[in-house]
Amino acid sequence: MDLHVVTFGCRINGYESELIKETLSADEHLRLEKGSLFVINSCTVTAEADRQCRQLIRKIRKENPNAFIVAVGCGTQTAPEVFAAMPEVDRVLGNRDKLKAENYYKDSAAFAVSDVFDEAKEPFSPNLINNFEGRNKAYLQIQQGCRHRCTYCIVPLARGKNHSCSPERIFEETELLLASGFQELTLAGIDIASYGKDKPEYGSVASLIKDLLHNFQDIKRLRLSSFDPAEVTDDLVQCFADEERLMPHLHLSLQAGDDVVLRRMGRRHKRQDVINLCEKLRAARPDMVFGADIITGFPTETEDMFANTCNLVKEAGIHLLHVFPYSVRKDTPAAKMPQVPVPIRKERAKTLRQIGDDLLISFLSSTIGQIKTVLMEKNNTGRCENYIPVRVNGVAEEGKIVKVKITGAENGCYSGDKIE
């Protein structure tokens, strides 16, 4: 079996795609099947993600007329009938079903989409991941699902409720990843801030960080994936202050910078909370760099409300922005609200991206001359502690952590010389 797995979307999708690769590659039945198997792990966070996924499936079928194509993931979980109706798709699997090798056998059912809210079923695969092919850093899943109901978001319908992984499972997977040579791990999930909320005996994200760094000295660098600002506790702030191996970068699930919009989104923070949080974290860790997800043109957003978001980005000093226009998601409360015209949504996204670019350029220019440690990836490029990419002059071995003196910056990327 010639296996290809294509991933759309978030880090947890990336994690699960690697798990699919390992699970299917190890299955003896699939090894004996002939031909090419394409697994498309879909994302449905925006309409554009849905469109790109379907477009790629059509392209793969055109280029591989005899391949067996299986559509899986969040898109198939929330709109299985759309993928089932595509003539290019041979099989449709939901999020729970995509991690079982037997669902990919050619003689299995062509449709398997289980209810993600079925509490009788365990949401996690019994398999553990060993490797991330072609990567020098690994994702470590600590939870699944989301306990919140933001008015714009379809993810809970695709992933179900919050379910935390047991510390024992997390530690076992950590051992496997470290044995494979990974020096940097990123704690990943749909909403990692909710870790332990369903199982208080598991502790919190902060306690998990402390336990991981205490028990596994071979973890050179530990990162957090996207985090809800309302869930950043004093214990977590203290982790950034105390743990040098916890990298000084936090990507906030911000979404907006106007209090009215935030309330209509169903978010649990206010704009001043974010400003205070960034100040507190910078006081604890002066080299802290923040990123943020921001939606422009949310229903009812006025020019003044959008201006508040732009000003918040500047006031809080958020340098790494992930900006996208609001996308209507079926069956969400926001879809029923008065909509901002699409061209305005896109224009606001363009404006905010430019603000982010300008802030990043200014920040990078102010830090030229500093010494950074860089985990080398491909093409003599890696990322330093605060997640900013670095192009290293000279030869630097992939997968190694090297010291670099920053000598310049361009297009959102440092450049520098390796220190021997």
Secondary structure as the mmCIF struct_conf table of DSSP 4:
data_model
#
loop_
_struct_conf.conf_type_id
_struct_conf.id
_struct_conf.beg_label_comp_id
_struct_conf.beg_label_asym_id
_struct_conf.beg_label_seq_id
_struct_conf.end_label_comp_id
_struct_conf.end_label_asym_id
_struct_conf.end_label_seq_id
STRN STRN1 ASP A 2 THR A 7
BEND BEND1 GLY A 9 CYS A 10
HELX_RH_AL_P HELX_RH_AL_P1 ARG A 11 SER A 25
TURN_TY1_P TURN_TY1_P1 ALA A 26 ALA A 26
HELX_RH_AL_P HELX_RH_AL_P2 GLU A 28 LEU A 32
BEND BEND2 GLU A 33 GLU A 33
BEND BEND3 GLY A 35 GLY A 35
STRN STRN2 SER A 36 SER A 42
BEND BEND4 VAL A 45 THR A 46
HELX_RH_AL_P HELX_RH_AL_P3 ALA A 47 GLU A 63
TURN_TY1_P TURN_TY1_P2 PRO A 65 ASN A 66
STRN STRN3 PHE A 68 GLY A 73
HELX_RH_AL_P HELX_RH_AL_P4 CYS A 74 THR A 78
HELX_RH_AL_P HELX_RH_AL_P5 PRO A 80 ALA A 84
TURN_TY1_P TURN_TY1_P3 ALA A 85 ALA A 85
TURN_TY1_P TURN_TY1_P4 PRO A 87 GLU A 88
BEND BEND5 ASP A 90 ASP A 90
STRN STRN4 ARG A 91 LEU A 93
TURN_TY1_P TURN_TY1_P5 ASN A 95 ARG A 96
HELX_RH_3T_P HELX_RH_3T_P1 ASP A 97 LEU A 99
HELX_RH_3T_P HELX_RH_3T_P2 ALA A 101 TYR A 104
BEND BEND6 TYR A 105 TYR A 105
TURN_TY1_P TURN_TY1_P6 LYS A 106 ASP A 107
BEND BEND7 SER A 108 SER A 108
BEND BEND8 ALA A 110 ALA A 110
STRN STRN5 PHE A 111 ALA A 112
TURN_TY1_P TURN_TY1_P7 VAL A 116 PHE A 117
TURN_TY1_P TURN_TY1_P8 GLU A 119 ALA A 120
BEND BEND9 LYS A 121 LYS A 121
BEND BEND10 PHE A 124 PHE A 124
BEND BEND11 PRO A 126 PRO A 126
TURN_TY1_P TURN_TY1_P9 GLU A 133 GLY A 134
BEND BEND12 ASN A 136 ASN A 136
STRN STRN6 LYS A 137 GLN A 141
STRN STRN7 GLN A 143 GLN A 144
BEND BEND13 GLY A 145 GLY A 145
BEND BEND14 ARG A 147 ARG A 147
TURN_TY1_P TURN_TY1_P10 THR A 151 TYR A 152
HELX_RH_AL_P HELX_RH_AL_P6 VAL A 155 ARG A 159
BEND BEND15 LYS A 161 LYS A 161
STRN STRN8 HIS A 163 SER A 164
HELX_LH_PP_P HELX_LH_PP_P1 CYS A 165 SER A 166
HELX_RH_AL_P HELX_RH_AL_P7 PRO A 167 ALA A 179
TURN_TY1_P TURN_TY1_P11 SER A 180 GLY A 181
STRN STRN9 GLU A 184 ALA A 188
BEND BEND16 ILE A 190 ILE A 190
HELX_RH_3T_P HELX_RH_3T_P3 ILE A 192 SER A 194
TURN_TY1_P TURN_TY1_P12 TYR A 195 GLY A 196
BEND BEND17 LYS A 197 ASP A 198
HELX_RH_3T_P HELX_RH_3T_P4 PRO A 200 TYR A 202
HELX_RH_AL_P HELX_RH_AL_P8 VAL A 205 ASN A 215
TURN_TY1_P TURN_TY1_P13 GLN A 217 ASP A 218
STRN STRN10 ARG A 221 LEU A 224
BEND BEND18 SER A 226 SER A 226
STRN STRN11 PHE A 227 PHE A 227
HELX_RH_3T_P HELX_RH_3T_P5 PRO A 229 GLU A 231
HELX_RH_AL_P HELX_RH_AL_P9 ASP A 234 ASP A 242
TURN_TY1_P TURN_TY1_P14 GLU A 244 ARG A 245
STRN STRN12 LEU A 246 LEU A 246
BEND BEND19 PRO A 248 PRO A 248
STRN STRN13 HIS A 249 GLN A 255
BEND BEND20 GLY A 257 GLY A 257
HELX_RH_AL_P HELX_RH_AL_P10 ASP A 259 MET A 265
TURN_TY1_P TURN_TY1_P15 GLY A 266 GLY A 266
BEND BEND21 ARG A 268 ARG A 268
HELX_RH_AL_P HELX_RH_AL_P11 ARG A 271 ALA A 284
TURN_TY1_P TURN_TY1_P16 PRO A 286 ASP A 287
STRN STRN14 VAL A 289 THR A 296
BEND BEND22 GLY A 297 GLY A 297
TURN_TY1_P TURN_TY1_P17 PRO A 299 THR A 300
HELX_RH_AL_P HELX_RH_AL_P12 GLU A 303 ALA A 316
TURN_TY1_P TURN_TY1_P18 GLY A 317 GLY A 317
STRN STRN15 LEU A 320 PRO A 325
TURN_TY1_P TURN_TY1_P19 LYS A 330 ASP A 331
BEND BEND23 THR A 332 THR A 332
HELX_RH_3T_P HELX_RH_3T_P6 PRO A 333 LYS A 336
BEND BEND24 MET A 337 MET A 337
HELX_LH_PP_P HELX_LH_PP_P2 PRO A 338 PRO A 341
HELX_RH_AL_P HELX_RH_AL_P13 VAL A 342 SER A 366
TURN_TY1_P TURN_TY1_P20 THR A 367 GLY A 369
STRN STRN16 ILE A 371 MET A 376
BEND BEND25 LYS A 378 LYS A 378
TURN_TY1_P TURN_TY1_P21 ASN A 379 ASN A 380
STRN STRN17 THR A 381 CYS A 384
TURN_TY1_P TURN_TY1_P22 GLU A 385 ASN A 386
BEND BEND26 TYR A 387 TYR A 387
STRN STRN18 PRO A 389 ASN A 393
BEND BEND27 GLY A 394 GLY A 394
TURN_TY1_P TURN_TY1_P23 GLU A 398 GLY A 399
STRN STRN19 ILE A 401 GLU A 410
TURN_TY1_P TURN_TY1_P24 ASN A 411 GLY A 412
STRN STRN20 CYS A 413 LYS A 418
#
